[in-house]
Amino acid sequence: MDVAGELDVRIDRSAQHTVVRLAGDLDLGSCERMREAVADHLLDGPVILDMSGLGFCDSSGLRALLDIHRRAVDHQASLRLAGVGMEVNRVLELTGTLEYFDLYPDVEHAVAG
């Protein structure tokens, strides 16, 4: 995806969990879409955020991830991040927010998690 702010969000729902698959950039132009997609499913069981297709995350995207984390904690819901790439991992490390999230190498491990 080469358009700034473009993010493909796909939702796979089962009786046990919801997988929200992201592809593209998580930035000012797209973070609200991700936030809404995840928030709609937090009360339905574990939400796995598949970030393996995410190429970029700016401070707006990080803020959206932290907002979703806060909502999950407030509702005692399970939020799991799967397939976090090097760039996004670096953003989480540099901002000291890595410890807020449960990270898994891929969706399969997050489902088993």
Protein Blocks (a to p, Z undefined) as FASTA:
>chain_A
ZZehiacddddddfkbccdddedjddfklmmmmmmmmmmmmmnoccdddfklpcbdcfkl
mmmmmmmmmmmmmnopacddehiafklmmmmmmnopmmmpccdfbfklmmmZZ
